[in-house]
Amino acid sequence: MASSSSSSSSERGGGKHKYFIGNLPSSATEEDLEKAFSEYGKVTKSLLPRRDGHSRGFGFVTFAEAPDGALFNNRITIHHREVVVRVSIPEEELPPHTSTRPERDSRESKDQCKLFVGGLPREVTAERLESVFGEYGAVTQADVRTDRLTGESRGFGFVRFKDPADAAHALKYFP
């Protein structure tokens, strides 16, 4: 286990050791997060954001001190799905151009056409996303987000439709 005096890039946001956990199955619970990550250090908090009662496919784990370095070297699975672990960076520490809360007025019509697609298997490509969602209307853009260092899929992407009605149709009828 790493000592609390060691320097770590996770020591952001007031010395907290908070990590983003992605590609979570919808059946995951806070208890599953605590169980899976407790072997790397004392978990002080786990959080699974939900929308309309459903998991959003990601969560956060906070450790009392810097977790064991093996956290990034081991494959961690929850309910038979390999999850993604990243250092969580507080929004106020992000550069201005990467803000997660852009002005709504300038993007409102585009936002109605853009869908987030989470929980993607690693082998899904942008072309496959476009093909699958093309059944619901004209897709103008599809992309799968990848890790900048490894090039591996981060397990999520975005699909933009030409018409907001097509995006609404996909939301309503996609399995």
Stockholm file with secondary structure:
# STOCKHOLM 1.0

chainA/1-175         MASSSSSSSSERGGGKHKYFIGNLPSSATEEDLEKAFSEYGKVTKSLLPRRDGHSRGFGFVTFAEAPDGALFNNRITIHHREVVVRVSIPEEELPPHTSTRPERDSRESKDQCKLFVGGLPREVTAERLESVFGEYGAVTQADVRTDRLTGESRGFGFVRFKDPADAAHALKYFP
#=GR chainA/1-175 SS CCCTTSCCTTEETTTEEEEEEESCCTTCCHHHHHHHHGGGSCEEEEECCEETTEECSEEEEEESSCCCGGGGTSCCEETTEECEEEECCCGGGSCGGGCSSCCHHHHHHHHTTEEEEESCCTTCCHHHHHHHHGGGSCEEEEEEEECTTTCCEEEEEEEEESSHHHHHHHHHHCC
#=GC SS_cons         CCCTTSCCTTEETTTEEEEEEESCCTTCCHHHHHHHHGGGSCEEEEECCEETTEECSEEEEEESSCCCGGGGTSCCEETTEECEEEECCCGGGSCGGGCSSCCHHHHHHHHTTEEEEESCCTTCCHHHHHHHHGGGSCEEEEEEEECTTTCCEEEEEEEEESSHHHHHHHHHHCC
//
